[in-house]
């Protein structure tokens, strides 16, 4: 469902970092590549911090700090106890087996 000459941003594939193969299910790569070619789609990867400067980030931190303090924004975190659990916690994070922010509590 792409228009001719569409632009397709790609980001957020951190859960694939430790993958050793394709996800379960059919390999849609050839079909997607065919669509990209026929529809002349531009596919471009991006990293969010490449698009925003330090001043924008500082403004965001200021706004978000206030929203968190007021309860306007809530967050979830998953706390894992012990440094020895860090490798498993990282693997779980990269595989998407966590909820919210993954935190390893040490000490």
C-alpha positions as CSV (number, residue, x, y, z in Angstrom):
1,X,0.0,0.0,0.0
2,X,2.6,2.5,-1.1
3,X,2.2,5.4,-3.5
4,X,4.6,5.7,-6.4
5,X,7.8,7.5,-5.3
6,X,6.8,7.0,-1.6
7,X,9.4,7.6,1.1
8,X,9.8,4.8,3.7
9,X,11.7,5.6,6.9
10,X,13.3,2.7,8.7
11,X,14.1,2.8,12.4
12,X,13.6,0.8,15.6
13,X,15.0,-2.6,14.8
14,X,17.0,-2.9,18.0
15,X,15.2,-6.2,18.8
16,X,16.9,-7.8,15.7
17,X,20.5,-7.0,16.9
18,X,21.1,-10.5,18.2
19,X,19.1,-12.3,15.5
20,X,20.9,-15.2,13.8
21,X,18.2,-15.7,11.2
22,X,14.9,-14.5,9.9
23,X,11.9,-14.2,12.1
24,X,9.3,-17.0,12.0
25,X,6.9,-16.9,9.1
26,X,7.2,-16.4,5.4
27,X,10.2,-14.5,4.0
28,X,8.6,-11.3,2.7
29,X,11.9,-9.8,1.5
30,X,11.5,-10.6,-2.2
31,X,7.9,-9.4,-2.3
32,X,8.9,-6.1,-0.5
33,X,11.9,-5.6,-2.8
34,X,9.6,-6.1,-5.8
35,X,7.2,-3.5,-4.5
36,X,10.0,-1.1,-3.8
37,X,11.3,-1.4,-7.3
38,X,7.9,-1.2,-9.1
39,X,6.7,1.7,-7.0
40,X,10.1,3.5,-7.0
41,X,10.1,3.8,-3.3
42,X,12.9,5.5,-1.4
43,X,13.9,3.6,1.7
44,X,16.1,5.4,4.2
45,X,17.3,4.4,7.6
46,X,17.6,7.0,10.4
47,X,18.7,7.3,13.9
48,X,16.6,9.8,15.9
49,X,19.5,11.7,17.4
50,X,20.9,12.4,14.0
51,X,17.8,14.6,13.3
52,X,17.8,16.7,16.5
53,X,20.5,18.9,17.9
54,X,21.5,19.4,21.5
55,X,19.2,22.3,22.1
56,X,16.2,20.3,21.0
57,X,17.3,17.5,23.3
58,X,17.7,19.9,26.2
59,X,14.2,21.3,25.6
60,X,12.8,17.7,25.5
61,X,14.5,16.8,28.8
62,X,13.1,19.9,30.5
63,X,9.6,19.2,29.3
64,X,9.7,15.5,30.1
65,X,11.1,16.1,33.6
66,X,8.1,18.3,34.3
67,X,5.6,15.8,32.8
68,X,7.1,12.9,34.9
69,X,7.0,15.0,38.1
70,X,3.4,16.0,37.5
71,X,2.3,12.4,36.7
72,X,1.2,13.5,33.2
73,X,3.6,10.9,31.8
74,X,4.1,7.5,33.4
75,X,6.7,4.9,32.6
76,X,7.3,1.2,33.3
77,X,10.6,-0.3,34.1
78,X,11.8,-3.9,34.6
79,X,14.4,-4.2,37.4
80,X,16.7,-7.2,37.4
81,X,18.8,-7.8,40.6
82,X,22.5,-8.4,40.4
83,X,25.3,-7.7,37.9
84,X,25.5,-11.5,37.1
85,X,22.0,-11.1,35.5
86,X,23.2,-8.3,33.1
87,X,24.0,-10.6,30.2
88,X,20.5,-12.2,30.3
89,X,18.9,-8.9,30.8
90,X,20.6,-7.5,27.7
91,X,19.6,-10.5,25.7
92,X,16.0,-10.2,26.9
93,X,16.0,-6.5,26.0
94,X,17.4,-7.1,22.5
95,X,14.9,-9.9,21.9
96,X,12.0,-7.8,23.1
97,X,11.3,-10.0,26.2
98,X,11.0,-7.0,28.5
99,X,8.5,-4.3,29.3
100,X,9.5,-0.7,29.7
101,X,13.0,0.3,30.6
102,X,15.4,-2.5,31.5
103,X,17.4,-1.7,34.7
104,X,20.1,-3.9,36.2
105,X,20.4,-3.1,40.0
106,X,23.8,-3.7,41.4
107,X,25.2,-3.3,44.9
